[in-house]
Amino acid sequence: MSKSAASVKVFAGYLLLLGLVLLLSPNSLLRVFRMAATGEVWIRVVGMLVLLLAYYYWNAARTELTGFFRWSVAARTSVPLFFIAFVVAGLAPPTFILFGVIDLAGAIWTALALRGEAGHRAA
């Protein structure tokens, strides 16, 4: 398994855990981020979507879909920008940015792995 695939597989594991928490016990996570508890279905729908993303990431890693890895770097890099905008707009507490930091860290890891692998192919 390539280093970039390993980074994406680890991110898939993070998404799996996050999705399960959002699906099974969403208010426990909302409390940690000082957000209002909810009984509405939307948070569980988000959990389901996160689980589906975990499935895509896991299978992309398993099959070494480097094109997907590159796309994911761009997408995951944008997450903190959106979350910062949500905080600035007063829609979320500042602690919400921590989720974006996790995405950014994963994106950087994948980008560095892809760069290293490209260097090995060129040599």
Backbone as a ProteinNet text record, in pm:
[ID]
protein_1_A
[PRIMARY]
MSKSAASVKVFAGYLLLLGLVLLLSPNSLLRVFRMAATGEVWIRVVGMLVLLLAYYYWNAARTELTGFFRWSVAARTSVPLFFIAFVVAGLAPPTFILFGVIDLAGAIWTALALRGEAGHRAA
[TERTIARY]
86.3	0	90.2	56.9	133.4	109.1	199.7	183.3	60.2	32.1	-87.4	-214.1	-215.3	-331.7	-347	-236	-242.7	-301.6	-262.2	-316.3	-466.7	-511.2	-654	-729.4	-667.2	-731.1	-748	-648.2	-659.8	-772.2	-780.5	-887.9	-1024	-1031.6	-1156.3	-1194.9	-1097.3	-1124.9	-1180.3	-1121.5	-1172.7	-1317.2	-1345	-1480.9	-1577.6	-1532.3	-1616.6	-1656.7	-1559.2	-1589.3	-1681.1	-1650.6	-1733.1	-1875.4	-1888.5	-2020.4	-2102	-2037.3	-2108.1	-2154.6	-2068.7	-2108.6	-2226.7	-2219.6	-2328.8	-2458.6	-2446.7	-2564.9	-2624	-2538.6	-2585	-2596.4	-2510.1	-2510.3	-2470.6	-2546.4	-2504.5	-2494.8	-2582.9	-2582.5	-2459.1	-2398.5	-2274.2	-2164.7	-2158.8	-2059.6	-2096.4	-2224	-2267.6	-2232.9	-2249.5	-2216.6	-2068.9	-1982	-1837.8	-1805.2	-1876.5	-1851.7	-1944.4	-2008.5	-2094.7	-2202.3	-2260.5	-2370.3	-2498.3	-2609.1	-2737.7	-2770.6	-2819.8	-2865.4	-2984.8	-3003.4	-3114.8	-3177.1	-3305	-3376.9	-3418.9	-3379	-3415.7	-3329.5	-3379	-3312.5	-3189.6	-3176.6	-3069.4	-2931.8	-2906.4	-2773.7	-2742.5	-2844.4	-2824.2	-2808.1	-2871.8	-2851.3	-2706	-2653	-2512.2	-2424.5	-2457.6	-2383.3	-2384.8	-2500	-2510.2	-2421.5	-2422.8	-2340.1	-2191.5	-2153.7	-2013.7	-1974	-2063.7	-2035.2	-2017.8	-2099.4	-2084.4	-1951.9	-1911.9	-1780.8	-1669.4	-1682.9	-1583.8	-1571.2	-1684.4	-1685	-1608.3	-1632.9	-1561.2	-1411	-1374.2	-1232.3	-1163.9	-1228.6	-1169.6	-1144.4	-1244.4	-1229.8	-1135	-1128.7	-1030.6	-889.8	-868.5	-737.5	-704.9	-802.4	-782.1	-741.9	-795.5	-769.8	-670.3	-604.7	-498.8	-545.7	-660.4	-713.6	-647.4	-528.2	-452	-522.9	-602.3	-680.3	-774.6	-839.1	-926.6	-847.7	-727.1	-644.7	-618.9	-584.6	-558.3	-684	-797.4	-923.4	-952.8	-926.2	-957.1	-870.2	-748	-661.1	-726	-773.5	-838.8	-965.5	-1046.7	-1172.7	-1147.6	-1056.6	-1031.9	-963.7	-888.1	-824.8	-929	-1040	-1143.9	-1229.2	-1231.1	-1317.3	-1290.9	-1165.3	-1145.5	-1189.5	-1180.1	-1225.5	-1376.3	-1451.1	-1595.7	-1626.6	-1555.5	-1583.2	-1548.2	-1440.6	-1406.2	-1516.3	-1566.6	-1675.9	-1800.5	-1830.2	-1945.7	-1928.2	-1807.6	-1779.8	-1790.9	-1730.7	-1735.7	-1879.9	-1961.6	-2102.6	-2188.2	-2128.1	-2203.3	-2289	-2263.7	-2343.4	-2288	-2163.2	-2100.1	-2000.2	-1973.7	-1874.4	-1733.2	-1636.4	-1498.4	-1442	-1487	-1437.3	-1468.7	-1566.5	-1606.2	-1490.1	-1400.2	-1286.6	-1196.5	-1199.9	-1117	-1144.4	-1270	-1300.6	-1227.7	-1223.4	-1153.6	-1004.1	-948	-805.2	-772.9	-860.1	-840.2	-839.4	-933.9	-938.4	-812.8	-771.4	-651.9	-527.6	-513.3	-397.8	-394.8	-510	-517.3	-483.7	-530.5	-502.6	-353.6	-290.8	-146.5	-68.8	-107.8	-42.5	-52.5	-172	-191.8	-112.8	-114.4	-41.5	108.1	163.3	306.7	339.5	252.1	273.9	268.1	172	161.8	286.4	334	452.6	573.5	588.4	698.8	690.4	571.1	553.3	579.2	542.9	569.9	720.9	793.1	938.6	1003.5	947.7	1001.3	977	862.7	832.3	920.4	952.7	1033	1179.2	1224.3	1367.4	1403.8
-117.9	0	123.2	218.3	342.3	427.3	522.1	611.4	700	741.4	824.2	743.2	617.1	531.1	509.8	493.4	475.2	598.8	717.4	840.4	850.9	810	814.7	708.6	593.5	488	532	599.7	651.8	754.7	840.9	940	871.3	761.6	684.1	631.8	588.5	542.4	653.6	772.3	889.3	917.5	914.7	940	833.4	709.2	600.7	627.4	661.8	690.5	811.1	917.4	1038.1	1008.5	935.9	902.2	820.1	723.5	640.4	722.9	812.9	899.1	986.3	1045.6	1132.9	1054.7	930.4	847.8	794.1	752.1	681.5	768.4	868.8	951.6	1095.6	1158.8	1289.8	1398	1395.3	1502.7	1499.9	1382.9	1378.2	1458.2	1449.6	1526.6	1675.3	1704.1	1844.3	1913.2	1840.9	1897.8	1935	1847.8	1873.2	2005	2032.8	2154.1	2268.8	2254.1	2359	2403.5	2304.9	2330.3	2273	2330.6	2289	2144.8	2070.3	1934	1940.1	1832.5	1828.6	1689.5	1686.5	1561.3	1545.9	1641.6	1638.1	1536.2	1491.9	1386.8	1438	1568.5	1620.4	1575	1569.1	1532.6	1386.9	1302.2	1161.6	1144.7	1229.7	1229.8	1266.7	1364.9	1401.9	1281.6	1210.2	1090.4	985.6	965.3	869.7	913	1042.8	1093.3	1077.5	1100.5	1083.5	935.5	845.2	702.1	664.6	721.9	694.2	748.8	866.3	918.9	825.4	771.9	677.1	556.9	508.7	396.5	432.1	550.9	594.4	605.4	670	686.9	552	462.7	331.1	255.9	253.6	179.4	246.7	378.5	448.5	412	406.7	369.2	224.4	138.9	-4.7	-31.8	47.2	24.4	123.5	203.5	296.5	396	457.5	555.6	691.6	709.2	831.2	956.3	945.4	1061	1107.1	1012.1	1044.2	1109	1057.7	1114.7	1262.7	1294.3	1434.4	1519.8	1468.8	1544	1567.1	1464.4	1476.2	1582.2	1599.1	1702.7	1839.3	1867.1	1995.7	2011.1	1908	1916.5	1932.8	1852.1	1858.1	1988.1	2047.2	2175.4	2286.8	2272.6	2376.2	2371	2257.8	2241.1	2347	2370.8	2472.7	2611.8	2640.4	2771.4	2787.4	2683.6	2687.4	2699.7	2622	2623.7	2757.9	2818.5	2953.3	3051.2	3038	3125.3	3105.4	2980.8	2954.2	3020.3	3016.1	3078	3229.5	3286.8	3432.3	3480.1	3400.1	3436	3413.7	3359.6	3336	3211.3	3122.5	3000.1	2882.9	2895.5	2786.8	2846.5	2773.7	2821	2801.4	2875.5	2863.1	2720.8	2641.8	2504.5	2420.2	2463.5	2393.3	2385.8	2483.7	2488.9	2366.5	2302.8	2184.3	2074.4	2058.6	1960	1993.7	2121	2164	2139.4	2154	2129.9	1982.5	1893.7	1750.5	1724.2	1782.7	1765.5	1821.5	1939.5	2002.5	1918.8	1867.9	1783.8	1658.7	1596.9	1479	1513.1	1627.4	1670.4	1694.9	1758.5	1784.6	1653.4	1560.1	1428.8	1360.9	1359.8	1296.6	1369.2	1502.2	1580.1	1551.8	1547.5	1519	1377.5	1282.6	1145	1136.9	1204.2	1204.2	1266.6	1375.8	1442.3	1348.6	1280	1185.4	1070.7	1021.7	911.5	956.6	1080.4	1132.8	1144.1	1183.9	1193.7	1058.6	953.4	818.9	768.5	803.8	759.2	831.4	958.9	1036.9	992.8	935.5	898.1	773.9
0	0	0	-85.6	-92.3	31.8	56.7	171.7	154.3	31.4	9.8	36.9	-4.6	22.7	172.9	243.3	388.5	455	408.8	468.2	445.1	327.6	296	375.7	396.7	475.2	620.9	676.2	812.8	819	717.3	714.7	705.2	631.2	623	761.4	839	974.9	1062.1	1050	1123	1082.6	951.7	903.9	953.7	958.7	1009.3	1154.3	1237.8	1378.5	1392.7	1321	1327.1	1280.2	1170.6	1118.6	1216.8	1281.1	1379.1	1498.7	1545.9	1658.7	1618.1	1499.1	1453.7	1432.4	1395.7	1371.8	1502.6	1595	1714.3	1839.7	1852.1	1972.9	1939.9	1852.1	1802.1	1909.4	2006.5	2105.9	2195.3	2211.8	2289.7	2219.8	2089	2013.6	2010.3	1994.2	1992.7	2124.7	2236	2367.9	2376.8	2325.8	2329.7	2258.3	2151.4	2073	2110.8	2228.5	2283.7	2184.6	2119	2026.9	2087.7	2051.7	2107.4	2068.4	2164.6	2137.7	2043.3	1969.6	1876	1875	1850	1831.7	1686.9	1606.2	1464.2	1389.9	1278	1202.3	1126.3	1104.4	1019.2	1064.4	1192.7	1241.8	1209.6	1212.3	1177.1	1025.8	949.4	803.7	773.7	845.1	830	865.4	973.2	1010.7	901	839.9	729.4	613	580.3	470.6	501.4	624.9	664.7	653.7	691.9	676.4	529.1	442.7	299.1	246.5	294.5	256.3	304.3	424.5	476.2	382.4	334	239.9	112.7	57.6	-63.1	-37	72.9	105	124.9	199	225.5	94.7	8.1	-117	-214.7	-213	-295.8	-249.4	-118.8	-64.8	-98.3	-80.5	-105.8	-250.1	-342.3	-485.1	-544.2	-455.4	-498.4	-605.7	-583.8	-678.1	-654.1	-708.4	-681.2	-732	-836.1	-880.9	-770.3	-705.8	-592.6	-479.8	-453.5	-346.5	-374.4	-499.4	-536.4	-518.4	-562.7	-547.1	-399.4	-318.9	-176.4	-109.1	-156.3	-98.7	-117.7	-238.2	-265.2	-181.3	-175.7	-101.1	48	104.5	249.2	289.3	198.3	226.6	238.1	168.6	171.8	299.1	367.5	484.9	592.5	632.1	736.2	692.2	564.2	515.5	536.5	504.9	528.4	677.3	759.2	902.6	965.5	920.4	968	928.8	807.1	762.3	848.5	885.4	971.7	1108	1161	1290.6	1279.8	1177.1	1157.8	1140.8	1074	1052.2	1177.1	1282.4	1405.1	1402.1	1308.1	1294.2	1374.9	1419.4	1493.8	1592.5	1701.1	1798.4	1742.7	1794.3	1745.5	1754.4	1850.5	1862.8	1738.5	1661.3	1538.9	1439.3	1446.7	1354.4	1372.3	1489.8	1512.6	1410	1369.9	1265.3	1136.6	1105	984.3	992.5	1112.1	1131.3	1104.5	1146.5	1121.3	971.2	899.2	753.5	688.1	732.3	675.4	701.7	823.2	855.8	767.6	750.1	662.8	518.9	472.2	334.7	315.2	413.2	403.6	400.9	487	490	352.8	296.6	165.9	57.5	59.5	-41.7	-36	84.8	99.1	52.2	83.3	38	-113.8	-174.8	-321.3	-384.4	-326	-378.6	-371.1	-258.1	-242.6	-341.6	-364.6	-459.2	-601.6	-634.2	-769.2	-791.1	-685.3	-693.8	-717.9	-655.7	-673.5	-815.1	-871.9	-1009.1	-1109.9	-1082.6	-1175.8	-1174.9	-1064.3	-1051.3	-1127.1
[MASK]
+++++++++++++++++++++++++++++++++++++++++++++++++++++++++++++++++++++++++++++++++++++++++++++++++++++++++++++++++++++++++++

